[in-house]
């Protein structure tokens, strides 16, 4: 799994996404796209995701909604 997925279990649950071996690459690409970071660039992606999910509830919920829409 991507280096940051273990930190996003709750986010994936809230988005109704079950990360499996079959879909983890697709989910990873979606997350990279949501934060506009080149795919497979893990550390900057996690940094950008953290800013969106650790902030206020409105920003967190918007990220979750966008994740739902893309998956």
N, C-alpha and C positions, 0 to 999 in steps of 0.2 A: 504494500500500500504506500501511498504517498506519505512523505515524512510528517505531514501535518494532519492526516486523517484521524489519528487517534485523539487529537484535541477537538475534533469536530463531531464527535458521536451525537451529541445533543442537537446540534444544528441539522445533521442529516435526519435524525428522528423527527424533529419539528417540521422538516420539509417532506417527510414521508418517503425518504430515500433509504433503501437498504443497499449498502455497498457490498458487492459480491466480487468474487474473482472475475466473473464475466463482465461486470460493468465498471470496475474501478478505474480503468484507463479513461473511459468516456466521462465519468464523473470528475476525474482529475482535470481533464481538458475543459470541462464546463467551468469549474472553479477558477482555473487560470484565466479563462475568458472573462469571467465576471469581474476580476480585478485587473484585467488588461495587462497581464504578465505573460511573457513567452512560456509556452509549455515546457515542462521539465525543469523549470527554474524554481526549485522548492522554497528556499529560504525567503526570497522576496515575496513569493506568493503568500506564504504563511504570515509574514509581516503585514501585508495589505489586508488579508482576510481578518486578522486579529483586530485591526483598526475598525473594521465594520461590525464585527460580532461582539466585541468587548465594550463598545461604546454605549450610547443610549439605546433604549428599546426600539425606537423608531428606525434607526439605522440598521440594527440587528434584524428586525422584522422585514425590512425592505430587502436585505440580502437574502433572507430565507425565501421570500416570495420570488425573487429573481431566480434563485436556485431551483425552485419548484417549476417555474415556467420553462427553464432550459432543459430540465431532465425529462 
